[in-house]
Amino acid sequence: MRMRVTLLVSVALLLAISAVAGEWPMFRGVNGSGIADVASVPLEFGPNSNVVWKTELPFGHSSPVITGDLIFLTGAEGGELADAGRGDKVIDKGGRLFTICVNRRDGKILWKREAPRPRIERYQKVNSPASPSAATDGQNVFIFFADYGLLSYTAEGKERWRTPLGPFNNVNGHGSSPIVYKDLVILVCDQDSDSYLVALDKNTGKTRWRVNRPEVTRSYVTPVIFQPDLGPAELIVPGAYQVTSYRADNGEKLWWVRGFSWQPKSLPVIDGNMIFVHGWEGGGEAEAPTETPTWEEALDLYDKNRDGRIFPDEVEPKMQKGFYLLDLDSKGYLAQRDWDFYRAKRAARNTLLAIRHGSRGDLSDSGVVWRMQKFLPNVPSPLLYQGVLYLIKDGGILSSIDPETGRIIKQGRLMGALDTYYASPVAAAGRVYLFSQTGQGTVVKAAGEWEIMASNDMGEPVFATPAIVDDKIYVRTRSALYCFGQKTQN
């Protein structure tokens, strides 16, 4: 029997995540599915095609979140970027952080609120200080800035509460977005030291529960809610080296699957009792783990003064160059924790996991139905739509997969969009929408044997994931938010 498609989400789950039909309440829509139940969305669009309105926005990669006639985004204004002296990392010198509310009907900015910025954390050039997306319960909005913490505003823009968090130890900056579950706002705070998962009371901003995650290092993931037929709702949280489930109401750790990639970025998708989640990182494509000395062996190799620590001048030049990436707590030397995670990183394999829910504890063997290691995306999340699983990999490689078996149905390149991808695919009206970094928007017919229907050029970079509500698609580019609507019959 075919598995239920993602769109057939239980009524209990819809209530749990405080969403109603026709809204896009968090990053990538209802429970992160990326699916809108609408009959029509524009096939052709661009700066000069099917534009309902366009609104200029400050710099930021957060994706549009929608409730009713309100769209919530974040952005950064002013300041300048400076080289952090660490490859592709930058430091944002100054600048102001804003939450922005836009009228969905005409694109007018209704309000704009500045957040405190007591510190400025470094981030990767393709990231931004305003990358995490908002979350809404239909009446209020919840915002996370890594340079401050969590804030909440009413629909009218009145501040409800602010809760400082951090500072954070993440060399690439943050990308995790908050979610709303019943009366909780939940956020993954994975980093190179002191990772944790936290739930705040959505009405007061006070901590309701917090769970430390010492077994993982940095990630950029957003969790989703899984509602079993029996039992409490669960948070599905990908993390470095493993995927973990927690009780959503109190943070109790329920089960986990080891053998995952490190530094994951995408969110899981749910279909019935199946969970699909992937992680990719450079160096993780080899089938066999990379051999790395144990801590004791490393001390014999590198610890020249025999003090039980490894300093930069004790290792070879290649390791010296990336020493700051190994020194997780930035103490200037490597201790056993640093080295053990270095070994774990080198042993981690890129993988797409199909996990069947139904037990507790370590499900690394018993819970995995199938896994796939090749052709995986770096950042974009999987899309499960009308019984087909879609993956978009850098280079414009689109794969359609049978979610029951992991068999690749079709794989091909999106000609004209052979590019890097940060936006996750979304779907509606029998179509899948994919946006590349340079702003190429490709629309394919949703099917195992997918076909390209249209190629559209936004004219500037796209990092944010689009939102689809009613018969409109909302696309954020480097400088603006567009609303596209059907003006002619396609």
PLY file of the C-alpha trace (Angstrom):
ply
format ascii 1.0
element vertex 490
property float x
property float y
property float z
element edge 489
property int vertex1
property int vertex2
end_header
0.00 0.00 0.00
1.35 3.37 -0.99
2.37 5.62 1.86
0.17 8.62 2.54
1.51 11.77 0.92
2.76 14.57 3.11
-0.32 16.68 2.43
-2.52 14.23 4.38
-1.36 15.46 7.75
-3.47 14.46 10.73
-5.86 16.96 12.26
-4.01 16.59 15.55
-0.75 17.65 13.95
-2.31 20.69 12.31
-3.69 21.80 15.66
-0.37 21.10 17.37
1.56 23.46 15.13
-1.09 26.19 15.35
-1.60 26.46 11.61
-4.70 26.79 9.47
-5.21 26.03 5.79
-3.85 28.65 3.44
-1.12 29.94 5.74
2.67 29.62 5.78
3.41 29.84 9.53
7.13 28.95 9.67
10.15 28.33 7.48
8.86 26.38 4.47
5.22 26.39 5.46
3.09 24.03 7.54
5.49 21.84 9.55
8.23 22.61 7.02
6.54 20.52 4.32
6.97 23.09 1.53
3.50 22.28 0.19
0.53 24.57 -0.46
-2.93 23.15 -1.13
-3.91 25.55 -3.91
-5.25 25.07 -7.41
-3.24 27.66 -9.28
0.18 29.31 -9.03
1.99 31.30 -11.76
4.08 29.24 -14.12
5.93 32.24 -15.52
7.22 35.06 -13.34
10.06 37.54 -13.00
10.72 41.27 -12.54
8.62 41.97 -15.63
6.17 39.08 -15.57
3.09 38.43 -13.40
4.24 40.92 -10.73
1.42 41.84 -8.34
3.74 43.98 -6.24
7.40 44.41 -5.33
8.77 45.73 -2.03
12.38 46.74 -1.43
13.93 45.04 1.61
17.18 45.28 3.55
19.77 42.52 3.26
18.87 39.16 4.78
18.22 35.53 3.91
15.17 34.82 6.07
12.22 33.37 4.17
8.75 34.92 4.12
6.34 33.65 6.80
2.64 34.41 6.33
-0.51 34.55 8.42
-3.67 36.15 7.09
-2.73 39.39 5.34
0.64 39.69 7.11
4.11 38.67 5.91
7.01 38.60 8.37
10.69 38.83 7.45
13.95 40.06 8.96
16.80 42.13 7.58
20.00 44.02 8.36
20.80 47.61 7.43
24.03 49.59 7.54
27.39 48.43 8.75
30.04 46.83 6.57
31.64 43.45 6.12
35.22 42.80 7.14
37.42 39.77 6.51
37.64 37.66 9.66
40.97 36.27 8.49
39.50 32.78 8.31
38.94 31.91 4.69
35.37 32.61 3.67
34.26 33.92 7.07
33.35 37.58 7.60
32.62 39.93 10.47
29.71 42.34 10.14
31.01 45.65 11.53
27.97 47.46 12.86
24.57 47.48 11.22
21.05 47.29 12.62
18.71 44.29 12.77
15.01 44.59 11.95
11.79 42.61 11.96
9.57 43.70 9.08
5.84 43.22 8.58
4.49 43.55 5.03
0.86 43.76 3.91
0.23 40.68 1.76
-2.37 42.46 -0.34
-0.36 45.43 -1.59
3.24 44.92 -0.39
3.30 47.99 1.83
5.50 47.82 4.92
3.15 48.02 7.90
5.79 48.17 10.62
9.50 47.72 11.20
11.03 47.04 14.61
14.70 47.17 15.51
16.19 44.39 17.65
19.00 44.90 20.16
22.45 43.92 18.89
24.75 43.61 21.92
27.35 41.62 19.95
28.32 40.88 16.37
29.06 37.25 15.62
31.02 36.13 12.59
29.31 34.30 9.76
30.06 32.82 6.37
29.85 35.07 3.31
26.84 33.18 1.94
25.08 33.53 5.29
23.70 36.73 6.85
22.95 38.15 10.32
19.25 37.80 9.41
19.03 34.23 8.08
16.66 32.47 10.53
13.02 32.81 9.47
10.19 33.94 11.72
7.43 31.74 13.14
3.85 32.74 13.87
0.90 31.34 15.81
-1.55 33.41 13.77
-1.66 36.24 16.31
1.97 36.92 17.19
5.37 36.57 15.57
8.56 35.08 17.01
12.01 36.13 15.79
15.54 34.85 16.41
18.71 36.84 15.83
21.97 35.10 16.80
23.35 38.50 17.83
20.64 38.84 20.49
18.23 35.97 21.05
14.44 35.52 20.72
11.85 38.28 20.51
8.09 38.34 20.09
5.76 40.98 18.63
2.02 41.25 18.21
0.52 41.39 14.74
0.45 45.18 15.16
4.18 45.33 15.95
4.03 45.81 19.72
6.88 44.06 21.49
5.58 41.31 23.81
8.87 40.05 25.27
12.56 39.63 24.55
14.82 36.81 25.78
18.59 37.07 25.34
20.41 33.91 24.27
24.04 33.18 23.50
26.67 34.19 22.66
27.06 31.30 20.25
30.12 29.41 19.11
29.38 28.81 15.44
32.03 29.82 12.90
29.52 30.00 10.02
26.81 31.96 11.82
23.31 30.65 12.52
20.57 29.33 10.26
18.15 27.57 12.61
14.62 29.01 12.72
12.18 28.84 15.65
8.95 26.86 15.49
5.71 27.14 17.46
4.18 24.10 19.14
1.05 24.76 21.22
2.18 27.32 23.84
5.92 26.82 23.20
8.50 28.47 20.96
11.26 25.96 20.25
14.75 26.64 18.91
17.76 24.46 18.09
20.99 26.10 19.33
23.63 23.70 18.02
27.21 24.98 18.05
30.77 23.77 18.45
30.49 23.81 22.24
27.48 23.75 24.57
24.80 22.76 22.02
21.25 22.76 23.35
17.55 22.68 22.48
15.32 25.20 24.24
11.58 25.80 24.58
10.19 29.13 25.78
6.68 29.97 26.88
5.25 31.77 23.86
3.33 34.20 26.08
6.12 35.22 28.46
9.44 34.29 26.84
10.42 32.33 29.96
12.28 29.03 29.58
9.93 26.05 29.98
12.55 23.39 29.31
16.08 23.12 28.00
18.01 20.02 26.91
21.77 19.98 26.45
23.10 18.19 23.35
26.78 17.43 24.15
26.88 14.66 21.53
26.60 17.11 18.60
28.46 20.13 17.24
27.22 22.91 14.97
24.19 22.61 12.72
21.77 24.94 10.95
18.60 22.89 11.18
14.98 23.66 11.94
13.05 20.88 13.71
9.61 19.58 12.74
6.77 18.00 14.70
5.94 14.31 14.40
2.61 13.17 15.83
2.42 9.38 16.29
-0.93 7.61 16.26
-0.39 6.96 19.97
1.71 8.92 22.40
2.97 12.48 22.72
4.08 14.70 19.83
7.79 14.55 19.06
10.40 17.00 17.85
12.54 15.53 15.07
15.94 17.22 15.28
18.76 16.45 12.85
22.19 17.13 14.30
25.85 16.51 13.68
26.37 12.73 13.56
22.83 11.73 14.55
19.10 12.39 14.24
17.26 12.66 17.56
13.64 12.69 18.71
12.44 14.54 21.82
9.06 14.88 23.47
7.79 18.24 22.27
6.14 19.13 25.57
9.07 18.51 27.93
12.23 17.75 25.92
12.61 14.12 26.99
14.98 12.27 24.64
13.06 9.39 23.04
15.15 7.84 20.26
18.08 8.51 17.97
19.74 7.28 14.78
23.52 7.46 14.48
25.58 7.46 11.28
24.48 10.89 10.09
26.53 13.60 8.40
28.03 16.45 10.40
26.98 20.10 10.07
23.46 19.39 8.68
21.38 22.23 7.30
18.04 20.88 6.06
14.85 20.02 7.90
13.12 16.61 7.89
9.90 15.79 6.05
7.18 13.54 7.45
4.93 11.05 5.64
2.71 8.83 7.77
5.07 6.95 10.10
8.11 7.71 7.93
10.69 10.44 8.46
13.04 11.52 5.65
16.10 13.56 6.55
19.46 14.17 4.91
22.83 15.71 5.65
25.68 16.60 3.32
29.13 18.08 3.81
32.26 18.24 1.68
34.44 15.19 2.24
31.52 12.99 3.26
30.85 11.39 -0.11
33.35 8.53 0.13
31.69 5.20 0.93
34.27 4.20 3.55
35.07 6.36 6.62
38.41 8.19 6.64
40.95 6.61 8.98
42.01 9.01 11.74
44.35 8.30 14.67
42.86 7.93 18.13
43.56 10.62 20.73
46.32 8.52 22.25
47.88 7.98 18.82
47.55 11.70 18.03
49.41 12.60 21.21
52.23 10.28 20.19
52.35 11.93 16.75
51.97 15.61 17.64
52.37 16.31 21.36
56.06 17.16 21.27
56.31 18.58 24.81
54.12 15.80 26.26
51.74 18.13 28.10
48.61 16.28 26.97
47.58 19.01 24.49
48.19 19.68 20.79
49.15 23.21 19.73
49.19 24.68 16.20
52.99 24.67 15.99
53.03 20.93 16.69
51.04 19.89 13.59
51.72 19.96 9.85
51.00 23.16 7.84
47.80 21.81 6.29
46.30 21.17 9.71
47.59 24.52 10.99
45.59 26.35 8.33
42.29 24.96 9.58
43.29 24.68 13.23
40.56 27.10 14.35
37.98 24.66 12.97
39.39 21.84 15.10
39.76 23.97 18.24
36.05 23.90 19.04
36.18 25.94 22.23
38.82 28.37 20.88
41.32 27.72 23.68
44.30 27.75 21.32
45.00 24.03 21.58
43.32 20.68 20.99
42.08 18.57 23.89
40.53 15.11 23.66
37.00 16.44 22.99
38.26 18.46 20.03
40.09 15.46 18.60
37.22 13.02 19.14
34.86 15.28 17.21
37.51 15.71 14.50
37.60 11.92 14.18
33.80 11.81 14.09
33.71 14.46 11.37
36.17 12.57 9.19
34.22 9.35 9.67
30.79 10.91 8.99
29.15 10.02 5.68
26.67 12.06 3.69
23.35 10.29 3.81
19.62 10.49 3.20
17.79 8.41 5.80
14.31 6.93 5.60
13.42 6.25 9.26
10.35 4.33 10.36
8.90 5.55 13.64
7.83 3.05 16.23
10.33 2.41 19.00
12.60 3.98 21.61
16.33 4.20 22.21
19.02 3.60 19.57
17.31 2.93 16.22
20.47 3.18 14.12
19.92 -0.33 12.76
16.29 -1.23 13.40
14.68 2.08 12.45
16.36 2.78 9.10
14.33 1.44 6.16
16.79 2.62 3.52
19.61 5.09 3.09
21.20 6.86 0.12
24.65 8.49 -0.03
24.94 9.97 -3.51
23.39 12.97 -5.28
22.47 14.77 -2.06
21.94 18.52 -1.63
24.11 20.68 0.58
21.52 23.11 1.97
18.05 22.55 0.38
15.65 20.29 2.28
13.96 17.30 0.63
10.45 17.75 -0.76
7.86 14.97 -0.58
4.95 15.77 -2.86
2.26 13.56 -4.40
4.10 10.37 -3.50
7.52 11.41 -4.88
10.61 12.59 -2.98
12.62 15.38 -4.68
16.23 16.46 -4.08
17.97 19.42 -5.73
21.77 19.28 -5.66
24.29 21.98 -6.57
24.87 21.97 -10.29
21.13 21.89 -10.90
20.88 18.11 -10.50
17.26 17.19 -9.71
16.47 13.67 -8.50
13.03 12.13 -8.06
12.96 9.16 -5.68
10.47 6.47 -4.71
10.04 7.14 -0.96
9.15 3.51 -0.23
12.35 2.00 -1.64
14.86 4.82 -2.20
15.01 3.98 -5.91
15.92 6.92 -8.14
13.11 7.35 -10.67
14.65 10.12 -12.73
17.73 12.29 -12.47
18.73 15.17 -14.69
20.04 18.71 -14.84
17.87 21.81 -14.84
19.27 23.33 -18.00
19.77 27.05 -17.63
20.07 26.69 -13.84
23.32 24.75 -13.41
24.01 26.58 -10.23
24.38 26.52 -6.46
21.14 26.09 -4.47
20.26 27.48 -1.02
16.47 27.82 -1.31
14.52 24.64 -0.60
12.00 23.39 -3.20
8.30 24.09 -2.67
5.25 22.66 -4.43
1.67 23.49 -5.33
-0.88 22.86 -8.08
1.01 19.82 -9.42
4.26 21.76 -9.83
7.61 21.95 -8.05
9.35 25.33 -7.76
13.16 25.49 -7.49
15.31 28.62 -7.14
19.07 28.79 -7.65
21.48 31.19 -5.99
21.75 33.37 -9.08
17.97 33.70 -9.21
16.95 31.14 -11.80
13.46 29.92 -10.95
12.68 26.58 -12.57
9.21 25.06 -12.53
8.86 21.32 -13.14
5.82 19.11 -13.53
5.44 17.10 -10.35
5.94 13.44 -11.27
8.51 10.71 -10.93
9.28 11.37 -14.59
9.38 15.12 -14.01
9.58 17.61 -16.88
10.70 21.24 -17.00
7.71 23.48 -17.61
9.29 26.94 -17.35
12.55 28.74 -16.58
12.38 32.21 -15.03
15.11 34.73 -14.26
14.71 36.84 -11.12
17.65 39.03 -12.15
19.46 38.83 -8.80
20.44 36.23 -6.17
17.90 34.16 -4.24
18.83 32.53 -0.92
15.41 32.49 0.77
12.81 29.76 0.30
9.61 31.04 -1.35
6.16 30.95 0.26
2.92 30.00 -1.49
-0.45 31.17 -0.18
-3.75 31.19 -2.09
-2.82 31.63 -5.76
0.33 33.69 -5.15
4.01 32.86 -4.76
6.22 35.16 -2.68
9.90 35.24 -3.62
12.62 37.10 -1.72
15.65 38.17 -3.73
18.81 39.95 -2.60
17.04 43.31 -2.47
13.28 42.80 -2.61
10.21 40.71 -1.90
8.03 39.91 -4.92
4.43 38.77 -5.02
3.60 36.94 -8.24
0.06 36.15 -9.29
-1.56 34.52 -12.29
-2.46 37.21 -14.79
-2.94 35.00 -17.84
-4.10 31.40 -18.11
-1.15 28.98 -18.54
0 1
1 2
2 3
3 4
4 5
5 6
6 7
7 8
8 9
9 10
10 11
11 12
12 13
13 14
14 15
15 16
16 17
17 18
18 19
19 20
20 21
21 22
22 23
23 24
24 25
25 26
26 27
27 28
28 29
29 30
30 31
31 32
32 33
33 34
34 35
35 36
36 37
37 38
38 39
39 40
40 41
41 42
42 43
43 44
44 45
45 46
46 47
47 48
48 49
49 50
50 51
51 52
52 53
53 54
54 55
55 56
56 57
57 58
58 59
59 60
60 61
61 62
62 63
63 64
64 65
65 66
66 67
67 68
68 69
69 70
70 71
71 72
72 73
73 74
74 75
75 76
76 77
77 78
78 79
79 80
80 81
81 82
82 83
83 84
84 85
85 86
86 87
87 88
88 89
89 90
90 91
91 92
92 93
93 94
94 95
95 96
96 97
97 98
98 99
99 100
100 101
101 102
102 103
103 104
104 105
105 106
106 107
107 108
108 109
109 110
110 111
111 112
112 113
113 114
114 115
115 116
116 117
117 118
118 119
119 120
120 121
121 122
122 123
123 124
124 125
125 126
126 127
127 128
128 129
129 130
130 131
131 132
132 133
133 134
134 135
135 136
136 137
137 138
138 139
139 140
140 141
141 142
142 143
143 144
144 145
145 146
146 147
147 148
148 149
149 150
150 151
151 152
152 153
153 154
154 155
155 156
156 157
157 158
158 159
159 160
160 161
161 162
162 163
163 164
164 165
165 166
166 167
167 168
168 169
169 170
170 171
171 172
172 173
173 174
174 175
175 176
176 177
177 178
178 179
179 180
180 181
181 182
182 183
183 184
184 185
185 186
186 187
187 188
188 189
189 190
190 191
191 192
192 193
193 194
194 195
195 196
196 197
197 198
198 199
199 200
200 201
201 202
202 203
203 204
204 205
205 206
206 207
207 208
208 209
209 210
210 211
211 212
212 213
213 214
214 215
215 216
216 217
217 218
218 219
219 220
220 221
221 222
222 223
223 224
224 225
225 226
226 227
227 228
228 229
229 230
230 231
231 232
232 233
233 234
234 235
235 236
236 237
237 238
238 239
239 240
240 241
241 242
242 243
243 244
244 245
245 246
246 247
247 248
248 249
249 250
250 251
251 252
252 253
253 254
254 255
255 256
256 257
257 258
258 259
259 260
260 261
261 262
262 263
263 264
264 265
265 266
266 267
267 268
268 269
269 270
270 271
271 272
272 273
273 274
274 275
275 276
276 277
277 278
278 279
279 280
280 281
281 282
282 283
283 284
284 285
285 286
286 287
287 288
288 289
289 290
290 291
291 292
292 293
293 294
294 295
295 296
296 297
297 298
298 299
299 300
300 301
301 302
302 303
303 304
304 305
305 306
306 307
307 308
308 309
309 310
310 311
311 312
312 313
313 314
314 315
315 316
316 317
317 318
318 319
319 320
320 321
321 322
322 323
323 324
324 325
325 326
326 327
327 328
328 329
329 330
330 331
331 332
332 333
333 334
334 335
335 336
336 337
337 338
338 339
339 340
340 341
341 342
342 343
343 344
344 345
345 346
346 347
347 348
348 349
349 350
350 351
351 352
352 353
353 354
354 355
355 356
356 357
357 358
358 359
359 360
360 361
361 362
362 363
363 364
364 365
365 366
366 367
367 368
368 369
369 370
370 371
371 372
372 373
373 374
374 375
375 376
376 377
377 378
378 379
379 380
380 381
381 382
382 383
383 384
384 385
385 386
386 387
387 388
388 389
389 390
390 391
391 392
392 393
393 394
394 395
395 396
396 397
397 398
398 399
399 400
400 401
401 402
402 403
403 404
404 405
405 406
406 407
407 408
408 409
409 410
410 411
411 412
412 413
413 414
414 415
415 416
416 417
417 418
418 419
419 420
420 421
421 422
422 423
423 424
424 425
425 426
426 427
427 428
428 429
429 430
430 431
431 432
432 433
433 434
434 435
435 436
436 437
437 438
438 439
439 440
440 441
441 442
442 443
443 444
444 445
445 446
446 447
447 448
448 449
449 450
450 451
451 452
452 453
453 454
454 455
455 456
456 457
457 458
458 459
459 460
460 461
461 462
462 463
463 464
464 465
465 466
466 467
467 468
468 469
469 470
470 471
471 472
472 473
473 474
474 475
475 476
476 477
477 478
478 479
479 480
480 481
481 482
482 483
483 484
484 485
485 486
486 487
487 488
488 489
